[in-house]
Amino acid sequence: MAIYSQIVRQVKFAVAEQTLRPGQLLPSVRQLSQQLAVNPNTVARAFQDLQSEGVIETLRGRGVVVCKGAVERCRKQRRSILAERLSAVLTEALQAGLSAKEVRKLVDEQLRTLDGTIEAIAELQ
């Protein structure tokens, strides 16, 4: 996946989780490119995509902020993005010869592992 697409996805996920809230100022293209150690053009392209999708907007004299109404849009898109990725993994598992029962067992095992990891992290906090 292209770096700019990863940036777009992470911003959308952050908006969906309200880590980034409507009206919140985002780092400038230059600042974010330095933080991520990527070319500023990569961040600019990600910002262009996010702006065209109504996730962020540029306010003259203020900078780039999260749009009102972006949270719900990003939540729907997040679900769609994850469903698409999950579908690809499940298809690959079935094409590899695993039965539906084996795939379910594998998914259940992974979910239990993740639940344990999440609980362990919560205990540390």
Secondary structure by P-SEA (a helix, b strand, c coil): ccaaaaaaaaaaaaaaacccccccccccaaaaaaaacccaaaaaaaaaaaaaaccccccccccbbbccaaaaaaaaaaaaaaaaaaaaaaaaaaaacccaaaaaaaaaaaaaaaaaaaaaaaaac
